[in-house]
């Protein structure tokens, strides 16, 4: 079944600009979202989703009330929600395997929503900008096509991507919104930044840098964050990259060097250092082949639990 806006099928044979003109409410909603200042989301009750990760939960979750992700330049953040069950998925897509990723998040949301339940599937797309290599536009088109190929109706509600998320300063383009959060209890979506991106920020980033597929990091039934087990070999030329200056790292390891947030290079250095320290995670990090498991404590913060206590 098709991708719909206000009950009308989106015509993907035409440029996205035509779709925006045909459905002006999408531009109005994008304008409203862009006008909101980014809220700082503290760790309490938060599940932070990194690039190439996804998490799904429902309003019944007693541990997680906010799903969020940021640092998206050419990447897009996708929120898929079933209005009946309230099952909500957030993912951070980079175009690595968009069609498979959309199928994965669709099935994850449907697993919490019985087919007889009232309600509909709604999708919200945020991220990207008018980058020189047009990677954002390519990813926007991939996501629209992938949702249009799904067997169920999917209603496009928020479309704040690429040209609708672009600002220009001295002939250089930047995204307006780099990150968003969704409140799984109220369904509110808002621009956001996150002081804490953990737990296991470097480990999860290393998993992405070594070419990981989209990974589910949360078990809503047990309310546990599960990281790994992840396996990789020695990262190619890691010493070479760690010797490079900031400009070289930015130029070579970013899809959009001029638009990255200020902490991009320090984040990459930290991840590369982690990869150097753990060339064989099967030995140093996951010798028992079990995930690192976290649960929220009474303060609403992630706390690691031993797997033999589960």
C-alpha positions as CSV (number, residue, x, y, z in Angstrom):
1,X,0.0,0.0,0.0
2,X,1.2,3.5,-0.6
3,X,2.7,6.4,1.3
4,X,0.0,8.9,1.9
5,X,-0.3,12.6,2.8
6,X,-3.8,13.6,3.9
7,X,-5.2,10.4,2.4
8,X,-3.6,11.1,-1.0
9,X,-0.9,8.9,-2.4
10,X,2.4,10.6,-2.8
11,X,3.5,10.7,-6.5
12,X,7.2,9.7,-6.2
13,X,7.8,10.1,-10.0
14,X,7.9,13.9,-9.5
15,X,10.6,15.9,-7.6
16,X,10.1,16.4,-3.8
17,X,9.5,20.1,-4.5
18,X,6.3,19.2,-6.4
19,X,5.2,17.1,-3.4
20,X,5.7,20.0,-1.0
21,X,3.7,22.4,-3.3
22,X,0.9,19.8,-3.6
23,X,0.8,19.4,0.2
24,X,1.5,22.8,1.7
25,X,0.6,21.6,5.2
26,X,4.0,19.7,5.1
27,X,5.9,22.9,4.7
28,X,3.8,24.6,7.4
29,X,4.5,21.8,9.9
30,X,8.3,21.9,8.9
31,X,8.3,25.7,9.5
32,X,6.7,25.2,12.9
33,X,9.3,22.6,13.9
34,X,12.2,24.7,12.7
35,X,11.0,27.7,14.7
36,X,11.3,25.8,18.0
37,X,14.6,26.2,19.9
38,X,16.4,22.9,20.5
39,X,15.5,21.6,24.0
40,X,18.3,20.1,26.1
41,X,17.2,16.6,27.1
42,X,18.7,15.3,30.3
43,X,19.5,11.6,30.7
44,X,16.6,10.8,33.1
45,X,14.1,8.7,31.2
46,X,16.0,9.1,27.9
47,X,17.1,6.4,25.5
48,X,19.6,7.9,23.1
49,X,19.8,6.3,19.6
50,X,23.1,6.6,17.7
51,X,23.6,6.4,13.9
52,X,22.5,3.0,12.5
53,X,20.6,2.1,15.6
54,X,16.9,2.0,16.4
55,X,14.8,1.6,19.4
56,X,11.1,0.9,19.8
57,X,8.8,1.1,22.8
58,X,5.3,1.9,23.9
59,X,3.6,4.4,26.3
60,X,3.5,1.6,28.9
61,X,7.3,1.6,29.3
62,X,8.1,2.4,32.9
63,X,11.8,3.2,32.2
64,X,11.9,5.2,28.9
65,X,9.8,8.2,28.1
66,X,12.0,9.9,25.5
67,X,13.7,8.5,22.4
68,X,16.2,10.9,20.7
69,X,19.1,11.3,18.4
70,X,21.2,14.2,17.1
71,X,24.4,15.0,15.1
72,X,22.5,14.4,11.9
73,X,23.9,16.4,9.0
74,X,23.2,14.5,5.8
75,X,21.6,11.7,7.9
76,X,17.9,11.6,8.6
77,X,16.1,10.8,11.9
78,X,13.0,8.8,11.4
79,X,10.1,8.4,13.9
80,X,7.5,5.7,13.1
81,X,4.5,5.5,15.3
82,X,1.2,3.5,15.5
83,X,-1.5,5.9,16.7
84,X,-3.6,3.1,18.2
85,X,-1.0,1.2,20.3
86,X,1.3,4.2,20.7
87,X,4.3,2.0,19.7
88,X,7.0,4.4,18.7
89,X,10.3,3.7,16.9
90,X,13.2,6.2,16.4
91,X,16.1,5.5,14.1
92,X,19.1,7.5,12.7
93,X,19.5,6.5,9.0
94,X,22.6,7.3,6.9
95,X,21.6,5.7,3.6
96,X,23.6,2.5,4.0
97,X,20.7,0.1,3.3
98,X,17.5,2.2,3.5
99,X,15.0,-0.3,2.1
100,X,16.0,-3.1,4.5
101,X,16.1,-0.6,7.4
102,X,12.6,0.7,6.7
103,X,11.3,-2.9,6.6
104,X,13.0,-3.6,9.9
105,X,11.5,-0.6,11.7
106,X,8.1,-1.3,10.2
107,X,8.1,-4.9,11.6
108,X,9.4,-3.6,15.0
109,X,6.5,-1.2,15.4
110,X,3.9,-3.8,14.1
111,X,5.1,-6.3,16.6
112,X,3.7,-4.0,19.3
113,X,0.5,-3.3,17.4
114,X,-2.1,-6.0,16.9
115,X,-3.6,-6.0,13.4
116,X,-7.1,-5.6,14.8
117,X,-6.1,-2.5,16.7
118,X,-7.6,0.8,15.6
119,X,-5.1,3.5,14.5
120,X,-2.7,4.1,11.7
121,X,1.0,4.2,11.0
122,X,2.5,7.7,10.9
123,X,6.0,8.6,9.9
124,X,8.0,11.7,10.7
125,X,11.2,12.5,8.7
126,X,13.7,15.1,10.0
127,X,17.3,15.9,8.9
128,X,19.6,16.6,6.0
129,X,20.1,19.9,4.1
130,X,21.1,21.1,0.6
131,X,24.6,19.6,0.8
132,X,27.0,19.9,-2.1
133,X,27.0,16.2,-2.9
134,X,23.2,15.9,-2.7
135,X,23.5,13.0,-0.3
136,X,20.6,14.4,1.8
137,X,18.3,14.5,-1.3
138,X,19.3,11.0,-2.2
139,X,18.5,9.7,1.3
140,X,15.1,11.6,1.3
141,X,14.2,9.9,-1.9
142,X,15.3,6.5,-0.7
143,X,13.2,6.8,2.5
144,X,10.1,8.0,0.6
145,X,10.4,5.1,-1.9
146,X,11.0,2.5,0.9
147,X,7.9,3.6,2.8
148,X,5.9,3.6,-0.4
149,X,6.8,0.0,-1.0
150,X,5.4,-1.2,2.4
151,X,2.4,-3.5,2.4
152,X,0.6,-1.2,4.9
153,X,-0.6,2.4,4.5
154,X,1.9,4.8,6.0
155,X,0.9,8.4,6.6
156,X,3.6,11.0,6.1
157,X,3.0,13.6,8.9
158,X,6.3,15.5,9.3
159,X,8.6,16.2,6.4
160,X,11.4,18.5,7.6
161,X,14.2,17.3,5.4
162,X,16.8,18.5,2.9
163,X,15.5,21.7,1.4
164,X,13.0,22.2,4.2
165,X,15.8,21.9,6.8
166,X,18.3,24.1,5.1
167,X,19.9,27.4,6.1
168,X,22.6,29.4,4.2
169,X,25.3,31.5,5.8
170,X,28.0,33.1,3.6
171,X,27.2,30.7,0.7
172,X,27.6,27.7,3.0
173,X,24.6,25.4,3.7
174,X,23.8,23.9,7.1
175,X,21.0,21.9,8.6
176,X,18.6,23.9,10.8
177,X,17.7,20.9,13.0
178,X,20.5,18.5,13.9
179,X,18.6,16.4,16.4
180,X,15.1,15.5,17.6
181,X,13.4,13.7,20.4
182,X,10.0,12.1,20.7
183,X,8.0,11.7,23.9
184,X,6.6,8.2,23.7
185,X,3.8,9.0,26.2
186,X,2.5,12.2,24.4
187,X,3.8,11.6,20.8
188,X,5.3,15.2,20.9
189,X,8.3,15.6,18.6
190,X,10.7,18.5,19.1
191,X,14.2,19.7,18.2
192,X,16.7,18.5,20.8
193,X,20.3,18.2,22.0
194,X,21.7,15.6,24.4
195,X,24.5,16.2,26.9
196,X,24.7,12.4,27.5
197,X,24.8,10.1,24.5
198,X,25.6,6.9,26.4
199,X,26.0,4.4,27.8
200,X,28.9,2.9,25.8
201,X,29.1,5.8,23.4
202,X,32.5,4.9,22.0
203,X,31.7,1.2,21.7
204,X,28.5,1.9,19.8
205,X,30.2,4.5,17.6
206,X,33.0,2.0,16.9
207,X,30.3,-0.5,15.8
208,X,29.1,2.0,13.2
209,X,32.6,3.0,12.0
210,X,33.4,-0.6,11.3
211,X,30.4,-0.9,8.9
212,X,27.6,-2.3,11.2
213,X,24.1,-2.8,9.8
214,X,21.1,-1.1,11.5
215,X,20.9,-2.6,15.0
216,X,18.0,-2.7,17.6
217,X,19.5,-1.7,21.0
218,X,16.4,-1.9,23.2
219,X,14.1,-4.7,24.5
220,X,10.9,-2.9,25.6
221,X,9.5,-6.1,27.1
222,X,12.3,-6.3,29.7
223,X,13.0,-2.5,29.6
224,X,16.7,-3.3,28.9
225,X,19.2,-1.6,26.7
226,X,21.4,-4.3,25.1
227,X,24.7,-3.4,23.5
228,X,26.4,-6.1,21.5
229,X,28.0,-8.5,21.4
230,X,29.8,-6.7,18.5
231,X,32.8,-8.1,16.6
232,X,35.3,-6.5,14.3
233,X,38.9,-6.9,13.2
234,X,41.7,-4.3,13.6
235,X,40.6,-1.0,12.0
236,X,42.6,-0.2,8.8
237,X,45.2,2.6,9.2
238,X,44.0,3.5,12.7
239,X,47.4,5.0,13.7
240,X,47.5,7.0,10.4
241,X,44.1,8.6,11.2
242,X,45.0,9.3,14.8
243,X,48.1,11.2,13.6
244,X,46.1,13.5,11.2
245,X,45.2,17.0,12.2
246,X,41.6,18.1,12.7
247,X,41.2,19.5,9.2
248,X,42.2,16.1,7.6
249,X,39.8,14.1,9.8
250,X,37.0,16.5,9.1
251,X,37.7,16.5,5.3
252,X,38.0,12.7,5.0
253,X,35.7,11.2,7.6
254,X,32.7,13.4,7.2
255,X,30.0,13.5,4.5
256,X,29.6,17.2,5.0
257,X,32.8,18.8,6.5
258,X,31.5,22.4,6.6
259,X,28.3,21.5,8.4
260,X,29.4,19.2,11.2
261,X,28.8,20.2,14.8
262,X,31.9,21.4,16.7
263,X,32.5,18.2,18.6
264,X,32.6,16.0,15.4
265,X,36.4,15.6,15.3
266,X,36.8,14.9,19.1
267,X,34.1,12.3,18.8
268,X,35.8,10.6,15.8
269,X,39.2,10.7,17.6
270,X,37.6,9.1,20.7
271,X,36.1,6.4,18.5
272,X,39.4,5.7,16.7
273,X,41.2,5.5,20.0
274,X,38.7,3.0,21.2
275,X,39.2,0.9,18.1
276,X,42.9,1.0,18.6
277,X,42.5,-0.1,22.2
278,X,40.1,-2.9,21.2
279,X,41.3,-4.4,17.9
280,X,39.6,-7.7,18.8
281,X,36.4,-7.0,20.9
282,X,35.7,-10.8,21.0
283,X,38.6,-11.0,23.4
284,X,38.6,-7.6,25.3
285,X,34.9,-6.7,25.4
286,X,32.7,-9.7,24.7
287,X,34.7,-12.8,25.8
288,X,31.5,-14.5,27.0
289,X,29.6,-13.6,23.7
290,X,26.9,-11.8,25.8
291,X,25.5,-8.3,25.4
292,X,26.3,-5.5,27.8
293,X,22.9,-5.0,29.5
294,X,21.6,-1.8,31.1
295,X,18.5,-1.0,33.0
296,X,17.2,2.4,34.4
297,X,17.8,2.8,38.1
298,X,15.5,4.7,40.5
299,X,17.0,8.0,39.4
300,X,16.0,7.2,35.8
301,X,19.7,6.7,34.7
302,X,21.2,3.7,32.9
303,X,23.0,1.2,35.2
304,X,24.8,-1.9,34.0
305,X,23.4,-5.2,35.2
306,X,25.2,-8.6,35.3
307,X,23.7,-11.0,32.7
308,X,23.6,-13.7,35.3
309,X,21.1,-11.6,37.4
310,X,18.6,-11.4,34.6
